[in-house]
Amino acid sequence: MKSFILVLLSALAIGYYLTAKANSGTSINSTNVEKYSDIFFKLETSPVSMSEIIVGAKHFAVTLCEDGGYQQALGGSVSACKLNFDRTKDMCSRYPVAEKEQFYTDKAIVSLLAEQFINCVSS
């Protein structure tokens, strides 16, 4: 009976150790924002910067540009959208950075900032 309890406690201790070690290696704070959904994934555990919001919003805007059906429904084309995006992305990136905080934790504010950037490069 003693050996059974000892084996059970050892298994629990090893499981706890491996779980803790695995979780420490995959910290969400080190999440790189590469696409729009990454902004909100990172926001679950840590603040996001304005530059990360812009990176995610750029990805979303490019995705919209590359959607031929969406562009056709708007009366445009993929090539015209990409041309407009390339022409406006730098200007639109500078505008929100100059007036805003460095880091954000509120999803509503982050969504609004991303939407403003997307609207800027889409118009």
Chimera marker file (.cmm) of the C-alpha trace (Angstrom):
<marker_set name="trace">
<marker id="1" x="0.000" y="0.000" z="0.000" r="1" g="1" b="0" radius="0.5"/>
<marker id="2" x="2.855" y="2.363" z="0.846" r="1" g="1" b="0" radius="0.5"/>
<marker id="3" x="4.505" y="1.736" z="-2.485" r="1" g="1" b="0" radius="0.5"/>
<marker id="4" x="1.232" y="2.399" z="-4.328" r="1" g="1" b="0" radius="0.5"/>
<marker id="5" x="0.828" y="5.764" z="-2.585" r="1" g="1" b="0" radius="0.5"/>
<marker id="6" x="4.480" y="6.599" z="-3.235" r="1" g="1" b="0" radius="0.5"/>
<marker id="7" x="4.124" y="5.787" z="-6.951" r="1" g="1" b="0" radius="0.5"/>
<marker id="8" x="0.914" y="7.816" z="-7.155" r="1" g="1" b="0" radius="0.5"/>
<marker id="9" x="2.494" y="10.839" z="-5.464" r="1" g="1" b="0" radius="0.5"/>
<marker id="10" x="5.551" y="10.536" z="-7.702" r="1" g="1" b="0" radius="0.5"/>
<marker id="11" x="3.367" y="10.445" z="-10.812" r="1" g="1" b="0" radius="0.5"/>
<marker id="12" x="1.466" y="13.526" z="-9.639" r="1" g="1" b="0" radius="0.5"/>
<marker id="13" x="4.687" y="15.387" z="-8.854" r="1" g="1" b="0" radius="0.5"/>
<marker id="14" x="6.216" y="14.513" z="-12.227" r="1" g="1" b="0" radius="0.5"/>
<marker id="15" x="3.014" y="15.517" z="-14.029" r="1" g="1" b="0" radius="0.5"/>
<marker id="16" x="2.910" y="18.834" z="-12.190" r="1" g="1" b="0" radius="0.5"/>
<marker id="17" x="6.589" y="19.495" z="-12.958" r="1" g="1" b="0" radius="0.5"/>
<marker id="18" x="6.200" y="18.724" z="-16.667" r="1" g="1" b="0" radius="0.5"/>
<marker id="19" x="3.057" y="20.842" z="-16.941" r="1" g="1" b="0" radius="0.5"/>
<marker id="20" x="4.703" y="23.789" z="-15.191" r="1" g="1" b="0" radius="0.5"/>
<marker id="21" x="7.809" y="23.476" z="-17.368" r="1" g="1" b="0" radius="0.5"/>
<marker id="22" x="5.747" y="23.278" z="-20.573" r="1" g="1" b="0" radius="0.5"/>
<marker id="23" x="3.695" y="26.328" z="-19.619" r="1" g="1" b="0" radius="0.5"/>
<marker id="24" x="6.768" y="28.390" z="-18.779" r="1" g="1" b="0" radius="0.5"/>
<marker id="25" x="8.192" y="27.764" z="-22.244" r="1" g="1" b="0" radius="0.5"/>
<marker id="26" x="5.096" y="28.939" z="-24.081" r="1" g="1" b="0" radius="0.5"/>
<marker id="27" x="4.519" y="32.314" z="-22.549" r="1" g="1" b="0" radius="0.5"/>
<marker id="28" x="1.843" y="34.308" z="-24.324" r="1" g="1" b="0" radius="0.5"/>
<marker id="29" x="3.630" y="37.522" z="-23.400" r="1" g="1" b="0" radius="0.5"/>
<marker id="30" x="6.198" y="36.676" z="-26.052" r="1" g="1" b="0" radius="0.5"/>
<marker id="31" x="3.531" y="36.224" z="-28.722" r="1" g="1" b="0" radius="0.5"/>
<marker id="32" x="4.482" y="37.923" z="-31.944" r="1" g="1" b="0" radius="0.5"/>
<marker id="33" x="1.618" y="39.704" z="-33.631" r="1" g="1" b="0" radius="0.5"/>
<marker id="34" x="1.613" y="38.742" z="-37.288" r="1" g="1" b="0" radius="0.5"/>
<marker id="35" x="-2.088" y="38.761" z="-38.119" r="1" g="1" b="0" radius="0.5"/>
<marker id="36" x="-5.253" y="40.406" z="-36.867" r="1" g="1" b="0" radius="0.5"/>
<marker id="37" x="-6.345" y="37.583" z="-34.556" r="1" g="1" b="0" radius="0.5"/>
<marker id="38" x="-2.930" y="37.582" z="-32.838" r="1" g="1" b="0" radius="0.5"/>
<marker id="39" x="-3.727" y="41.028" z="-31.433" r="1" g="1" b="0" radius="0.5"/>
<marker id="40" x="-6.619" y="39.661" z="-29.397" r="1" g="1" b="0" radius="0.5"/>
<marker id="41" x="-4.822" y="36.436" z="-28.491" r="1" g="1" b="0" radius="0.5"/>
<marker id="42" x="-2.004" y="38.450" z="-26.944" r="1" g="1" b="0" radius="0.5"/>
<marker id="43" x="-4.438" y="40.895" z="-25.356" r="1" g="1" b="0" radius="0.5"/>
<marker id="44" x="-5.787" y="38.054" z="-23.183" r="1" g="1" b="0" radius="0.5"/>
<marker id="45" x="-2.634" y="38.135" z="-21.047" r="1" g="1" b="0" radius="0.5"/>
<marker id="46" x="-0.686" y="41.282" z="-21.814" r="1" g="1" b="0" radius="0.5"/>
<marker id="47" x="-1.036" y="44.750" z="-23.325" r="1" g="1" b="0" radius="0.5"/>
<marker id="48" x="-0.482" y="45.286" z="-27.032" r="1" g="1" b="0" radius="0.5"/>
<marker id="49" x="1.433" y="48.163" z="-28.544" r="1" g="1" b="0" radius="0.5"/>
<marker id="50" x="0.208" y="50.490" z="-31.258" r="1" g="1" b="0" radius="0.5"/>
<marker id="51" x="2.777" y="49.019" z="-33.650" r="1" g="1" b="0" radius="0.5"/>
<marker id="52" x="1.380" y="45.517" z="-33.002" r="1" g="1" b="0" radius="0.5"/>
<marker id="53" x="-2.142" y="46.785" z="-33.684" r="1" g="1" b="0" radius="0.5"/>
<marker id="54" x="-0.922" y="48.248" z="-36.983" r="1" g="1" b="0" radius="0.5"/>
<marker id="55" x="0.824" y="44.988" z="-37.982" r="1" g="1" b="0" radius="0.5"/>
<marker id="56" x="-2.351" y="42.995" z="-37.339" r="1" g="1" b="0" radius="0.5"/>
<marker id="57" x="-4.565" y="45.564" z="-39.053" r="1" g="1" b="0" radius="0.5"/>
<marker id="58" x="-2.247" y="45.618" z="-42.103" r="1" g="1" b="0" radius="0.5"/>
<marker id="59" x="-2.623" y="41.851" z="-42.407" r="1" g="1" b="0" radius="0.5"/>
<marker id="60" x="-6.409" y="42.171" z="-42.211" r="1" g="1" b="0" radius="0.5"/>
<marker id="61" x="-6.474" y="44.964" z="-44.809" r="1" g="1" b="0" radius="0.5"/>
<marker id="62" x="-4.303" y="42.952" z="-47.214" r="1" g="1" b="0" radius="0.5"/>
<marker id="63" x="-6.610" y="39.961" z="-46.744" r="1" g="1" b="0" radius="0.5"/>
<marker id="64" x="-9.575" y="42.132" z="-47.716" r="1" g="1" b="0" radius="0.5"/>
<marker id="65" x="-7.668" y="43.458" z="-50.734" r="1" g="1" b="0" radius="0.5"/>
<marker id="66" x="-6.876" y="39.953" z="-51.945" r="1" g="1" b="0" radius="0.5"/>
<marker id="67" x="-10.511" y="38.825" z="-51.754" r="1" g="1" b="0" radius="0.5"/>
<marker id="68" x="-11.651" y="39.208" z="-55.350" r="1" g="1" b="0" radius="0.5"/>
<marker id="69" x="-15.328" y="38.629" z="-54.580" r="1" g="1" b="0" radius="0.5"/>
<marker id="70" x="-15.302" y="41.246" z="-51.842" r="1" g="1" b="0" radius="0.5"/>
<marker id="71" x="-13.560" y="43.775" z="-54.082" r="1" g="1" b="0" radius="0.5"/>
<marker id="72" x="-15.998" y="43.088" z="-56.908" r="1" g="1" b="0" radius="0.5"/>
<marker id="73" x="-18.956" y="43.599" z="-54.540" r="1" g="1" b="0" radius="0.5"/>
<marker id="74" x="-17.474" y="46.986" z="-53.606" r="1" g="1" b="0" radius="0.5"/>
<marker id="75" x="-17.082" y="47.889" z="-57.266" r="1" g="1" b="0" radius="0.5"/>
<marker id="76" x="-13.292" y="47.706" z="-57.198" r="1" g="1" b="0" radius="0.5"/>
<marker id="77" x="-10.529" y="45.296" z="-58.070" r="1" g="1" b="0" radius="0.5"/>
<marker id="78" x="-7.768" y="43.474" z="-56.247" r="1" g="1" b="0" radius="0.5"/>
<marker id="79" x="-5.047" y="45.404" z="-58.086" r="1" g="1" b="0" radius="0.5"/>
<marker id="80" x="-6.642" y="48.796" z="-57.357" r="1" g="1" b="0" radius="0.5"/>
<marker id="81" x="-7.031" y="47.909" z="-53.687" r="1" g="1" b="0" radius="0.5"/>
<marker id="82" x="-3.405" y="46.778" z="-53.399" r="1" g="1" b="0" radius="0.5"/>
<marker id="83" x="-2.211" y="49.928" z="-55.148" r="1" g="1" b="0" radius="0.5"/>
<marker id="84" x="-4.237" y="52.105" z="-52.772" r="1" g="1" b="0" radius="0.5"/>
<marker id="85" x="-2.973" y="50.111" z="-49.780" r="1" g="1" b="0" radius="0.5"/>
<marker id="86" x="0.666" y="50.521" z="-50.834" r="1" g="1" b="0" radius="0.5"/>
<marker id="87" x="0.122" y="54.241" z="-51.360" r="1" g="1" b="0" radius="0.5"/>
<marker id="88" x="-1.593" y="54.920" z="-48.008" r="1" g="1" b="0" radius="0.5"/>
<marker id="89" x="-0.155" y="52.411" z="-45.503" r="1" g="1" b="0" radius="0.5"/>
<marker id="90" x="2.797" y="54.556" z="-44.386" r="1" g="1" b="0" radius="0.5"/>
<marker id="91" x="0.697" y="57.674" z="-43.921" r="1" g="1" b="0" radius="0.5"/>
<marker id="92" x="-1.994" y="55.733" z="-42.062" r="1" g="1" b="0" radius="0.5"/>
<marker id="93" x="0.619" y="54.077" z="-39.817" r="1" g="1" b="0" radius="0.5"/>
<marker id="94" x="1.995" y="57.421" z="-38.668" r="1" g="1" b="0" radius="0.5"/>
<marker id="95" x="-1.344" y="59.018" z="-37.841" r="1" g="1" b="0" radius="0.5"/>
<marker id="96" x="-2.466" y="56.852" z="-34.888" r="1" g="1" b="0" radius="0.5"/>
<marker id="97" x="1.027" y="56.496" z="-33.402" r="1" g="1" b="0" radius="0.5"/>
<marker id="98" x="1.511" y="60.226" z="-32.968" r="1" g="1" b="0" radius="0.5"/>
<marker id="99" x="-1.568" y="60.746" z="-30.815" r="1" g="1" b="0" radius="0.5"/>
<marker id="100" x="-2.091" y="57.503" z="-28.904" r="1" g="1" b="0" radius="0.5"/>
<marker id="101" x="-0.754" y="55.671" z="-25.856" r="1" g="1" b="0" radius="0.5"/>
<marker id="102" x="2.060" y="53.172" z="-26.154" r="1" g="1" b="0" radius="0.5"/>
<marker id="103" x="0.187" y="50.072" z="-24.877" r="1" g="1" b="0" radius="0.5"/>
<marker id="104" x="-3.469" y="49.038" z="-24.678" r="1" g="1" b="0" radius="0.5"/>
<marker id="105" x="-5.400" y="46.508" z="-22.608" r="1" g="1" b="0" radius="0.5"/>
<marker id="106" x="-9.013" y="47.342" z="-23.545" r="1" g="1" b="0" radius="0.5"/>
<marker id="107" x="-10.414" y="45.228" z="-26.408" r="1" g="1" b="0" radius="0.5"/>
<marker id="108" x="-12.887" y="47.918" z="-27.455" r="1" g="1" b="0" radius="0.5"/>
<marker id="109" x="-10.156" y="50.536" z="-27.844" r="1" g="1" b="0" radius="0.5"/>
<marker id="110" x="-7.878" y="48.095" z="-29.674" r="1" g="1" b="0" radius="0.5"/>
<marker id="111" x="-10.719" y="47.188" z="-32.054" r="1" g="1" b="0" radius="0.5"/>
<marker id="112" x="-11.452" y="50.859" z="-32.690" r="1" g="1" b="0" radius="0.5"/>
<marker id="113" x="-7.795" y="51.674" z="-33.423" r="1" g="1" b="0" radius="0.5"/>
<marker id="114" x="-7.476" y="48.710" z="-35.795" r="1" g="1" b="0" radius="0.5"/>
<marker id="115" x="-10.713" y="49.720" z="-37.516" r="1" g="1" b="0" radius="0.5"/>
<marker id="116" x="-9.483" y="53.298" z="-37.944" r="1" g="1" b="0" radius="0.5"/>
<marker id="117" x="-6.283" y="52.055" z="-39.578" r="1" g="1" b="0" radius="0.5"/>
<marker id="118" x="-8.164" y="49.654" z="-41.863" r="1" g="1" b="0" radius="0.5"/>
<marker id="119" x="-10.590" y="52.411" z="-42.883" r="1" g="1" b="0" radius="0.5"/>
<marker id="120" x="-7.667" y="54.746" z="-43.579" r="1" g="1" b="0" radius="0.5"/>
<marker id="121" x="-5.913" y="52.329" z="-45.948" r="1" g="1" b="0" radius="0.5"/>
<marker id="122" x="-9.205" y="51.267" z="-47.539" r="1" g="1" b="0" radius="0.5"/>
<marker id="123" x="-10.429" y="54.709" z="-48.521" r="1" g="1" b="0" radius="0.5"/>
<link id1="1" id2="2" r="1" g="1" b="0" radius="0.2"/>
<link id1="2" id2="3" r="1" g="1" b="0" radius="0.2"/>
<link id1="3" id2="4" r="1" g="1" b="0" radius="0.2"/>
<link id1="4" id2="5" r="1" g="1" b="0" radius="0.2"/>
<link id1="5" id2="6" r="1" g="1" b="0" radius="0.2"/>
<link id1="6" id2="7" r="1" g="1" b="0" radius="0.2"/>
<link id1="7" id2="8" r="1" g="1" b="0" radius="0.2"/>
<link id1="8" id2="9" r="1" g="1" b="0" radius="0.2"/>
<link id1="9" id2="10" r="1" g="1" b="0" radius="0.2"/>
<link id1="10" id2="11" r="1" g="1" b="0" radius="0.2"/>
<link id1="11" id2="12" r="1" g="1" b="0" radius="0.2"/>
<link id1="12" id2="13" r="1" g="1" b="0" radius="0.2"/>
<link id1="13" id2="14" r="1" g="1" b="0" radius="0.2"/>
<link id1="14" id2="15" r="1" g="1" b="0" radius="0.2"/>
<link id1="15" id2="16" r="1" g="1" b="0" radius="0.2"/>
<link id1="16" id2="17" r="1" g="1" b="0" radius="0.2"/>
<link id1="17" id2="18" r="1" g="1" b="0" radius="0.2"/>
<link id1="18" id2="19" r="1" g="1" b="0" radius="0.2"/>
<link id1="19" id2="20" r="1" g="1" b="0" radius="0.2"/>
<link id1="20" id2="21" r="1" g="1" b="0" radius="0.2"/>
<link id1="21" id2="22" r="1" g="1" b="0" radius="0.2"/>
<link id1="22" id2="23" r="1" g="1" b="0" radius="0.2"/>
<link id1="23" id2="24" r="1" g="1" b="0" radius="0.2"/>
<link id1="24" id2="25" r="1" g="1" b="0" radius="0.2"/>
<link id1="25" id2="26" r="1" g="1" b="0" radius="0.2"/>
<link id1="26" id2="27" r="1" g="1" b="0" radius="0.2"/>
<link id1="27" id2="28" r="1" g="1" b="0" radius="0.2"/>
<link id1="28" id2="29" r="1" g="1" b="0" radius="0.2"/>
<link id1="29" id2="30" r="1" g="1" b="0" radius="0.2"/>
<link id1="30" id2="31" r="1" g="1" b="0" radius="0.2"/>
<link id1="31" id2="32" r="1" g="1" b="0" radius="0.2"/>
<link id1="32" id2="33" r="1" g="1" b="0" radius="0.2"/>
<link id1="33" id2="34" r="1" g="1" b="0" radius="0.2"/>
<link id1="34" id2="35" r="1" g="1" b="0" radius="0.2"/>
<link id1="35" id2="36" r="1" g="1" b="0" radius="0.2"/>
<link id1="36" id2="37" r="1" g="1" b="0" radius="0.2"/>
<link id1="37" id2="38" r="1" g="1" b="0" radius="0.2"/>
<link id1="38" id2="39" r="1" g="1" b="0" radius="0.2"/>
<link id1="39" id2="40" r="1" g="1" b="0" radius="0.2"/>
<link id1="40" id2="41" r="1" g="1" b="0" radius="0.2"/>
<link id1="41" id2="42" r="1" g="1" b="0" radius="0.2"/>
<link id1="42" id2="43" r="1" g="1" b="0" radius="0.2"/>
<link id1="43" id2="44" r="1" g="1" b="0" radius="0.2"/>
<link id1="44" id2="45" r="1" g="1" b="0" radius="0.2"/>
<link id1="45" id2="46" r="1" g="1" b="0" radius="0.2"/>
<link id1="46" id2="47" r="1" g="1" b="0" radius="0.2"/>
<link id1="47" id2="48" r="1" g="1" b="0" radius="0.2"/>
<link id1="48" id2="49" r="1" g="1" b="0" radius="0.2"/>
<link id1="49" id2="50" r="1" g="1" b="0" radius="0.2"/>
<link id1="50" id2="51" r="1" g="1" b="0" radius="0.2"/>
<link id1="51" id2="52" r="1" g="1" b="0" radius="0.2"/>
<link id1="52" id2="53" r="1" g="1" b="0" radius="0.2"/>
<link id1="53" id2="54" r="1" g="1" b="0" radius="0.2"/>
<link id1="54" id2="55" r="1" g="1" b="0" radius="0.2"/>
<link id1="55" id2="56" r="1" g="1" b="0" radius="0.2"/>
<link id1="56" id2="57" r="1" g="1" b="0" radius="0.2"/>
<link id1="57" id2="58" r="1" g="1" b="0" radius="0.2"/>
<link id1="58" id2="59" r="1" g="1" b="0" radius="0.2"/>
<link id1="59" id2="60" r="1" g="1" b="0" radius="0.2"/>
<link id1="60" id2="61" r="1" g="1" b="0" radius="0.2"/>
<link id1="61" id2="62" r="1" g="1" b="0" radius="0.2"/>
<link id1="62" id2="63" r="1" g="1" b="0" radius="0.2"/>
<link id1="63" id2="64" r="1" g="1" b="0" radius="0.2"/>
<link id1="64" id2="65" r="1" g="1" b="0" radius="0.2"/>
<link id1="65" id2="66" r="1" g="1" b="0" radius="0.2"/>
<link id1="66" id2="67" r="1" g="1" b="0" radius="0.2"/>
<link id1="67" id2="68" r="1" g="1" b="0" radius="0.2"/>
<link id1="68" id2="69" r="1" g="1" b="0" radius="0.2"/>
<link id1="69" id2="70" r="1" g="1" b="0" radius="0.2"/>
<link id1="70" id2="71" r="1" g="1" b="0" radius="0.2"/>
<link id1="71" id2="72" r="1" g="1" b="0" radius="0.2"/>
<link id1="72" id2="73" r="1" g="1" b="0" radius="0.2"/>
<link id1="73" id2="74" r="1" g="1" b="0" radius="0.2"/>
<link id1="74" id2="75" r="1" g="1" b="0" radius="0.2"/>
<link id1="75" id2="76" r="1" g="1" b="0" radius="0.2"/>
<link id1="76" id2="77" r="1" g="1" b="0" radius="0.2"/>
<link id1="77" id2="78" r="1" g="1" b="0" radius="0.2"/>
<link id1="78" id2="79" r="1" g="1" b="0" radius="0.2"/>
<link id1="79" id2="80" r="1" g="1" b="0" radius="0.2"/>
<link id1="80" id2="81" r="1" g="1" b="0" radius="0.2"/>
<link id1="81" id2="82" r="1" g="1" b="0" radius="0.2"/>
<link id1="82" id2="83" r="1" g="1" b="0" radius="0.2"/>
<link id1="83" id2="84" r="1" g="1" b="0" radius="0.2"/>
<link id1="84" id2="85" r="1" g="1" b="0" radius="0.2"/>
<link id1="85" id2="86" r="1" g="1" b="0" radius="0.2"/>
<link id1="86" id2="87" r="1" g="1" b="0" radius="0.2"/>
<link id1="87" id2="88" r="1" g="1" b="0" radius="0.2"/>
<link id1="88" id2="89" r="1" g="1" b="0" radius="0.2"/>
<link id1="89" id2="90" r="1" g="1" b="0" radius="0.2"/>
<link id1="90" id2="91" r="1" g="1" b="0" radius="0.2"/>
<link id1="91" id2="92" r="1" g="1" b="0" radius="0.2"/>
<link id1="92" id2="93" r="1" g="1" b="0" radius="0.2"/>
<link id1="93" id2="94" r="1" g="1" b="0" radius="0.2"/>
<link id1="94" id2="95" r="1" g="1" b="0" radius="0.2"/>
<link id1="95" id2="96" r="1" g="1" b="0" radius="0.2"/>
<link id1="96" id2="97" r="1" g="1" b="0" radius="0.2"/>
<link id1="97" id2="98" r="1" g="1" b="0" radius="0.2"/>
<link id1="98" id2="99" r="1" g="1" b="0" radius="0.2"/>
<link id1="99" id2="100" r="1" g="1" b="0" radius="0.2"/>
<link id1="100" id2="101" r="1" g="1" b="0" radius="0.2"/>
<link id1="101" id2="102" r="1" g="1" b="0" radius="0.2"/>
<link id1="102" id2="103" r="1" g="1" b="0" radius="0.2"/>
<link id1="103" id2="104" r="1" g="1" b="0" radius="0.2"/>
<link id1="104" id2="105" r="1" g="1" b="0" radius="0.2"/>
<link id1="105" id2="106" r="1" g="1" b="0" radius="0.2"/>
<link id1="106" id2="107" r="1" g="1" b="0" radius="0.2"/>
<link id1="107" id2="108" r="1" g="1" b="0" radius="0.2"/>
<link id1="108" id2="109" r="1" g="1" b="0" radius="0.2"/>
<link id1="109" id2="110" r="1" g="1" b="0" radius="0.2"/>
<link id1="110" id2="111" r="1" g="1" b="0" radius="0.2"/>
<link id1="111" id2="112" r="1" g="1" b="0" radius="0.2"/>
<link id1="112" id2="113" r="1" g="1" b="0" radius="0.2"/>
<link id1="113" id2="114" r="1" g="1" b="0" radius="0.2"/>
<link id1="114" id2="115" r="1" g="1" b="0" radius="0.2"/>
<link id1="115" id2="116" r="1" g="1" b="0" radius="0.2"/>
<link id1="116" id2="117" r="1" g="1" b="0" radius="0.2"/>
<link id1="117" id2="118" r="1" g="1" b="0" radius="0.2"/>
<link id1="118" id2="119" r="1" g="1" b="0" radius="0.2"/>
<link id1="119" id2="120" r="1" g="1" b="0" radius="0.2"/>
<link id1="120" id2="121" r="1" g="1" b="0" radius="0.2"/>
<link id1="121" id2="122" r="1" g="1" b="0" radius="0.2"/>
<link id1="122" id2="123" r="1" g="1" b="0" radius="0.2"/>
</marker_set>
